[in-house]
């Protein structure tokens, strides 16, 4: 289960940064013709999506709804960062959560996991912020592993990730 979430997250992050930041700007600029070869898009898949957080400050949601990357490539889902660590929330989450639903994108909330903070406090931060509705995708855990030097660090990290996943699944009732 962990591998599947990580694979999807990695693919989506690459998609988003590839086409949104092509001009080095934090504003979504779909006015230009898309250049598929520069986007890093996984063409062998039928669905495509991206992730967002407060770092993408300027988003034209109506243009995003109409964005077509190629004749067979449309955006169908978005991962939205809800929380980070034990006590931080993404300032754009509520706005982006509503807008994604309004334009018909499937949406999933994600949590940025901080290895230096309490796992259970991170669980509480996330489940208190996220309210899933029918049709929403299951939560995603964003893991950005820095160097784990010892085998016991790896085992501790794996246990923390498993605890987060199991606790969120139980609290929200979704896998």
Buried (B, 14 or more C-beta within 10 A) or exposed (E): EEEEBBEBBEBBBBBBBBBBBBEEEEEBBBEEEBEBEEBBBEEEEEEBBBBBBBEBEEBBBEEBBEBEBEEEBBBEBBBBBBBBBBEEBBEBBEBBBEBBBEBEBBBBBBBBBBBEBBBEEBBBBBBEBBEBEEEBBEBBBBBEEEEBEEEEEEEEBEEBBEBBBEBBBEBBEEE
